[in-house]
Amino acid sequence: MKAHDGMYIGGAWRPAAGTDTIAVVNPADEQVIAHVPAGTAEDVDAAVRAARAAFPGWAATPPAERAARIGALRDVLAARKDEIAGTVTAELGSPLPMSQAVHAGVPVLVAGSYAELAASYAFEERHGNSTVFLEPVGVVGAITPWNYPLHQIVAKVAPALAAGCTVVLKPAEDTPLTAQLFAEATEEAGLPAGVFNLVTGLGPVAGQALAEHEGVDLVSFTGSTAVGRQIGATAGGAVKRVALELGGKSANVILPSADLAKAVNVGIANVMSNSGQTCSAWTRMLVDAERYEEAVALAAAAVAKYVPGERVGPLVNAKQQARVRGYIEKGVEEGARIVAGGPEAPLATGYYVSPTVFADVTPEMTIAQEEIFGPVVSILKYEDEADALRIANGTVYGLAGAVWAADDEEAVAFARRMDTGQVDINGGRFNPLAPFGGYKQSGVGRELGEHGLSEYLQTKSLQF
């Protein structure tokens, strides 16, 4: 795979300050496919300085012109979709159809939505005798995960650019090649030098340096709740704004009136997508007692279609593979019943985990409380609607979820009582304009649409 041996800072690829590198491994065959530089605090400082220097000019650029540049970026990403998909498949292990449709396709939709929003958004409003201006926060430090490497970049960078902010990106060390492609795309789209900057590196080094840098006005982080707490504490000490999109343990609530077969099949597909490496995955399936065993049988049959190495890719690295297999073993130890899959590795090569379905899961079990981040579904039984709501809300997370019922009105009534940021009703489709983010320990702030743009704006009022 093609890889740059430097950092993208101030509109050019520059040599890294240090000599250490990070090996990029294809998780499907465990082979090293590239090396990228391991950024240091010195690299981060150079990138932040470049972003600060570019900020006044970009903030003063008329929104219509910013919209045009984001639109150009969307067009470049669309034109390079095959290259992007191939790169994601190589460094994440995602099956190529998934990489083409989701990893390369969704970022084009999101970038396009912000091109339109930047051109139409009311950055100035009149209220009584006051004019309210919505102005860019400043320099954004964006720290993105590996599970959706391009989508998570675009979901942060596009609204930041639309708002008039400049950006320093530190991508996940497992998927830096996709980030380098994005940097190339910003250059091809004609973004002014320093508006977007890229530093590859390790989280405890480059990521921490970015979060702590006094020249960064807002830190936008997507990742684990544990790391999010650290970043939040660091930002709080500096009175710096944060946007945190963290973990999830989402409930797929199937009410008694629902089409059980459809709800179970869509629920299994949701978790198996991206090998279960999705923070919003519906990993807890809640079914009424009367239909519980029928749902278990349907789930076991549905998951059999997801063959490792074909419809399901590997996990991102050996550490993640061991972690997920450990959770499966923990489920057995605590008394849950495996009806499909198990802890054994399904293939001799690659970081694969067998798609696994657990029955007889109770709400207090570890696999029902902690985020596993793999192709593992826990099926829980509820006695009545109040019990279902108690179980659905009974974790520290509140990122996403689903509700199924005979009609939308019944499902909406239940969903309104769920402590979670986004709920799909009877299989509702992804909407790039809908705000995404969590309650409780699933994060602070929102991404996508107008709510995502507002994260990068600050408010000034003038009275006259």
C-alpha positions in Angstrom: 0.0 0.0 0.0 1.1 3.6 -0.7 2.1 5.5 2.4 3.5 8.9 3.1 6.6 9.0 5.3 5.8 12.4 6.7 3.1 14.6 8.2 0.7 16.8 6.3 1.2 20.2 7.9 0.6 23.7 6.4 -0.4 22.4 3.0 2.6 20.1 2.4 4.0 16.8 3.4 6.9 17.4 5.9 9.4 15.0 7.4 8.4 13.8 10.9 10.3 15.2 13.8 11.3 11.7 15.0 12.4 8.5 13.4 10.0 6.0 15.0 7.4 4.4 12.7 4.1 2.5 13.1 3.6 -0.8 11.2 0.2 -1.0 9.5 -1.0 -4.6 9.5 -3.7 -6.2 7.4 -5.9 -8.0 10.0 -7.1 -10.6 7.4 -3.7 -12.1 6.8 -1.6 -10.5 9.6 0.9 -9.1 7.1 2.6 -5.7 7.4 1.4 -3.6 4.5 3.0 -0.2 5.2 4.8 2.0 7.8 3.8 5.5 8.8 5.7 8.0 11.1 4.9 7.9 14.8 4.3 11.6 15.5 5.7 13.4 18.5 4.7 16.4 20.5 7.0 18.4 18.2 5.0 17.3 15.2 1.7 18.2 16.9 3.0 21.6 17.9 4.0 22.3 14.2 0.5 21.3 13.1 -1.3 23.4 15.7 0.8 26.4 14.8 0.0 25.9 11.1 -3.7 25.7 12.0 -3.6 28.8 14.1 -1.9 30.7 11.4 -4.6 29.7 8.9 -7.5 30.3 11.2 -8.1 34.0 10.7 -8.2 33.7 6.9 -10.5 30.7 6.9 -12.8 32.1 9.5 -13.2 35.2 7.4 -13.9 33.3 4.3 -17.6 33.7 3.3 -19.7 30.6 4.1 -20.5 30.2 0.4 -16.8 29.8 -0.4 -16.3 27.4 2.4 -19.3 25.4 1.1 -17.7 25.3 -2.3 -14.5 23.9 -0.9 -16.4 21.2 1.1 -18.3 20.4 -2.1 -15.1 20.0 -3.9 -13.8 17.7 -1.2 -17.0 15.6 -1.5 -16.4 15.3 -5.2 -12.8 14.2 -4.7 -13.8 11.5 -2.2 -16.5 10.3 -4.6 -14.0 10.1 -7.5 -11.5 8.1 -5.4 -14.1 5.8 -3.8 -12.5 2.6 -5.2 -9.1 3.6 -3.9 -10.6 4.4 -0.5 -12.5 1.2 -0.3 -9.4 -0.9 -1.2 -7.4 0.9 1.5 -10.0 0.4 4.2 -10.2 -3.3 3.3 -6.5 -3.6 3.5 -5.9 -1.9 6.9 -9.3 -2.6 8.7 -10.1 -6.0 7.1 -13.7 -5.0 6.1 -15.1 -7.1 3.3 -14.8 -5.1 0.0 -18.6 -4.7 -0.5 -18.9 -3.2 3.0 -15.9 -0.9 2.3 -17.4 0.3 -1.0 -21.0 0.9 0.3 -20.3 2.2 3.8 -16.7 3.1 4.4 -16.3 4.9 1.1 -20.0 5.8 0.4 -21.3 7.3 3.6 -18.5 10.0 4.0 -19.5 11.3 0.5 -23.1 11.8 1.8 -21.9 13.5 5.0 -19.5 15.8 3.2 -22.2 16.7 0.8 -24.6 17.5 3.6 -22.2 20.0 5.1 -21.5 21.6 1.7 -25.2 22.3 1.6 -25.5 23.3 5.2 -22.5 25.7 5.1 -24.2 27.6 2.2 -27.6 27.9 3.9 -26.9 28.1 7.7 -27.9 31.3 9.5 -24.6 32.3 11.0 -26.2 35.7 12.0 -29.7 36.2 13.6 -31.6 39.1 15.0 -33.4 38.8 18.4 -35.1 41.9 19.6 -32.5 44.6 19.9 -29.6 42.1 19.6 -27.8 40.6 16.7 -26.4 37.2 17.5 -23.4 35.9 15.6 -22.4 32.3 15.5 -18.6 32.2 15.1 -16.0 29.4 14.7 -14.5 28.1 17.9 -11.0 28.2 16.6 -8.5 25.3 16.1 -10.0 21.8 16.5 -8.0 18.8 17.6 -9.8 15.8 16.1 -8.9 12.3 17.4 -10.6 9.6 15.4 -11.0 5.8 15.8 -10.2 2.9 13.5 -13.6 1.3 13.2 -15.0 3.7 10.6 -11.8 5.4 9.6 -13.0 7.8 6.9 -16.6 8.4 8.2 -15.3 9.5 11.6 -12.8 11.9 10.0 -15.4 13.5 7.7 -18.0 13.7 10.5 -15.6 15.9 12.4 -13.6 17.7 9.8 -16.6 18.7 7.5 -18.6 20.5 10.1 -15.5 22.1 11.5 -14.6 23.5 8.1 -18.2 24.6 7.5 -18.1 26.5 10.8 -14.8 28.3 9.8 -12.5 26.3 12.1 -9.2 24.9 11.2 -8.2 21.3 12.1 -5.4 19.1 13.3 -6.3 15.4 12.9 -4.7 12.5 14.8 -6.2 9.3 13.3 -6.1 5.9 14.9 -2.8 4.1 14.6 -4.4 1.0 13.1 -5.9 2.9 10.1 -3.6 5.8 9.2 -3.5 5.1 5.4 -7.2 6.2 5.0 -6.4 9.4 6.8 -3.5 10.0 4.5 -5.8 9.6 1.5 -8.1 12.1 3.1 -5.3 14.6 3.5 -4.5 14.2 -0.2 -8.2 14.8 -1.0 -8.2 18.1 1.0 -5.2 19.3 -1.1 -6.9 18.2 -4.3 -10.1 20.0 -3.3 -8.1 23.3 -2.9 -8.3 23.9 0.9 -5.9 26.7 1.8 -2.6 25.7 3.4 -3.0 25.0 7.2 -6.8 24.7 7.2 -6.4 20.9 7.5 -3.3 19.2 9.1 -2.5 15.5 9.7 -0.3 14.0 12.4 -0.1 10.2 12.6 1.0 8.6 15.8 0.1 6.8 19.0 -2.7 8.0 21.3 -0.6 8.3 24.5 2.0 10.4 22.6 0.5 12.4 19.7 -3.1 12.2 20.9 -2.3 13.4 24.4 -0.1 16.2 23.0 -3.0 17.3 20.8 -5.5 17.2 23.6 -3.2 19.2 26.0 -2.0 21.8 23.5 -2.8 25.3 24.6 -3.3 26.3 20.9 -6.3 23.9 20.5 -9.7 25.4 21.3 -11.8 22.3 21.1 -11.0 18.6 21.2 -13.4 16.2 19.3 -12.8 12.6 20.2 -14.4 9.3 19.3 -13.4 6.2 21.1 -13.6 4.4 24.4 -15.3 5.9 27.4 -12.2 5.3 29.5 -10.0 7.5 27.1 -12.9 10.0 26.8 -12.8 10.5 30.6 -9.1 11.3 30.4 -9.6 13.7 27.5 -12.5 15.4 29.3 -10.4 15.8 32.5 -7.5 17.3 30.5 -9.8 19.7 28.6 -11.6 20.6 31.8 -8.4 21.6 33.4 -7.7 24.0 30.6 -11.3 25.2 30.3 -11.4 23.8 26.8 -14.4 22.6 24.9 -14.8 18.9 24.1 -17.1 16.8 22.0 -17.0 13.1 23.0 -18.6 10.2 21.2 -17.9 7.2 23.3 -19.1 3.6 24.0 -22.4 2.0 23.7 -24.4 -1.1 24.7 -27.5 -0.5 22.7 -30.8 -2.3 23.2 -32.8 -3.8 20.3 -36.3 -3.9 21.9 -38.8 -6.3 20.2 -42.2 -5.6 21.5 -44.8 -8.4 21.5 -46.7 -7.0 18.6 -43.6 -6.8 16.3 -42.8 -8.9 13.3 -40.4 -11.2 15.2 -38.6 -12.7 12.2 -37.9 -9.3 10.6 -36.8 -7.7 13.9 -34.4 -10.6 14.7 -32.9 -10.8 11.2 -32.3 -7.1 11.0 -30.9 -7.0 14.5 -28.4 -9.8 13.8 -27.4 -8.0 10.6 -26.9 -4.8 12.5 -24.4 -6.4 14.9 -22.5 -8.4 12.3 -21.9 -5.3 10.2 -18.3 -4.2 10.4 -17.6 -7.4 12.4 -19.5 -5.9 15.4 -17.0 -3.1 15.6 -19.7 -0.4 15.9 -20.3 1.7 19.0 -24.0 2.0 18.2 -24.5 -1.8 17.4 -27.7 -3.3 18.9 -25.8 -5.9 20.9 -28.6 -6.6 23.4 -31.7 -8.1 21.9 -34.8 -7.9 24.2 -37.6 -10.3 23.6 -40.8 -11.1 25.5 -40.9 -14.3 27.5 -43.6 -15.9 25.4 -41.6 -15.7 22.1 -38.1 -15.9 23.6 -37.2 -19.4 22.4 -38.5 -18.7 19.0 -36.3 -15.6 18.8 -33.3 -17.6 19.9 -33.8 -20.1 17.1 -34.3 -17.3 14.6 -31.1 -15.6 15.7 -29.1 -18.8 15.6 -30.3 -19.4 12.0 -29.7 -15.8 10.9 -26.1 -15.7 12.3 -25.1 -18.9 10.4 -25.2 -16.8 7.2 -22.4 -14.6 8.4 -19.3 -16.7 7.5 -15.9 -15.4 8.7 -13.7 -14.4 5.8 -16.7 -13.9 3.6 -19.6 -11.8 5.0 -17.7 -11.0 8.2 -14.2 -9.7 8.3 -11.6 -9.9 11.0 -11.3 -7.7 14.1 -8.8 -4.9 13.7 -5.8 -6.5 15.6 -4.7 -9.3 17.8 -5.5 -7.4 21.0 -9.1 -6.8 19.9 -9.5 -10.5 18.9 -8.2 -11.6 22.3 -10.5 -9.1 24.1 -13.6 -10.3 22.3 -12.8 -14.0 22.8 -12.3 -13.2 26.4 -15.8 -11.7 26.7 -17.3 -14.8 25.1 -15.5 -17.0 27.6 -16.8 -14.7 30.4 -20.3 -15.2 29.2 -20.0 -18.9 29.4 -18.4 -18.7 32.8 -21.3 -16.5 34.1 -24.0 -19.0 32.9 -25.1 -17.7 29.5 -25.9 -20.3 26.8 -24.1 -20.2 23.4 -26.5 -21.0 20.6 -24.1 -20.0 17.8 -20.4 -19.4 17.5 -18.1 -19.6 20.5 -14.6 -18.5 21.7 -12.6 -20.6 19.3 -10.9 -18.8 16.4 -12.8 -19.8 13.2 -9.7 -19.4 10.9 -6.1 -20.2 11.4 -4.9 -16.9 9.9 -6.3 -13.5 10.6 -7.9 -11.9 13.6 -11.3 -13.5 13.2 -13.9 -14.2 15.9 -16.8 -16.5 15.3 -20.2 -14.6 15.1 -21.7 -15.6 18.4 -25.2 -15.5 19.9 -25.9 -15.9 23.6 -29.2 -17.0 25.1 -30.2 -17.0 28.8 -28.4 -13.7 29.4 -29.5 -11.8 32.5 -29.1 -8.0 32.8 -26.3 -8.1 35.4 -24.0 -10.4 33.3 -20.8 -8.8 32.1 -21.7 -9.5 28.4 -25.0 -7.5 29.0 -23.3 -4.6 30.7 -19.9 -4.0 29.0 -19.1 -3.0 25.4 -17.6 -6.0 23.6 -17.0 -4.5 20.2 -17.2 -7.7 18.3 -19.8 -9.9 16.5 -21.5 -11.0 19.7 -25.3 -10.7 20.4 -26.9 -11.2 23.8 -30.6 -12.2 23.9 -32.4 -11.1 27.1 -35.9 -12.0 28.2 -38.4 -9.5 29.6 -41.8 -10.1 31.3 -43.7 -7.0 30.4 -43.1 -3.5 28.9 -42.0 -2.0 32.2 -39.4 -4.8 32.6 -38.2 -4.2 29.0 -37.7 -0.5 29.7 -35.8 -1.3 32.9 -33.4 -3.6 31.1 -33.0 -1.3 28.1 -32.0 1.6 30.4 -30.0 -0.5 32.8 -26.5 0.2 31.6 -24.1 3.2 32.0 -24.4 3.8 28.3 -27.0 5.5 26.1 -25.8 5.8 22.6 -28.4 4.2 20.3 -31.0 1.5 20.1 -34.0 0.1 18.2 -37.7 -0.6 18.9 -40.0 -2.8 16.9 -43.8 -2.9 17.1 -46.8 -3.5 15.0 -47.0 0.3 14.2 -44.7 3.2 14.5 -46.8 5.0 17.2 -46.4 2.1 19.6 -42.7 1.9 19.0 -42.2 5.7 19.3 -44.1 5.7 22.7 -41.6 3.2 24.0 -38.5 4.9 22.4 -39.4 8.2 24.0 -38.7 6.6 27.4 -35.3 5.2 26.5 -32.3 6.9 27.9 -30.4 7.0 24.6 -29.4 9.5 22.0 -30.7 7.8 18.8 -33.4 5.1 18.2 -34.3 3.4 15.0 -38.1 2.7 14.7 -39.1 -0.5 12.9 -35.8 -0.5 10.9 -35.6 3.2 10.2 -32.8 4.1 7.7 -29.6 6.0 8.4 -30.0 9.8 8.1 -26.9 11.9 7.7 -28.8 14.9 8.8 -29.9 13.4 12.1 -27.9 14.2 15.2 -25.8 11.3 16.6 -24.5 11.1 20.1 -25.2 9.7 23.5 -26.7 10.0 26.9 -24.9 9.1 30.2 -21.4 7.7 29.6 -21.8 7.5 25.9 -20.6 11.0 25.4 -21.0 14.7 25.3 -22.2 16.6 22.2 -23.6 15.5 18.8 -22.3 14.8 15.3 -24.0 15.1 11.9 -26.5 17.7 10.6 -27.1 21.1 12.2 -26.4 19.8 15.7 -23.0 18.6 14.5 -22.2 22.0 13.1 -23.2 23.8 16.3 -20.5 21.9 18.2 -17.9 24.0 16.3 -19.6 27.4 16.8 -19.6 29.9 19.7 -22.1 32.7 20.3 -21.6 36.4 20.4 -24.4 38.9 20.8 -24.4 42.6 20.1 -27.1 44.9 21.5 -28.1 48.0 19.7 
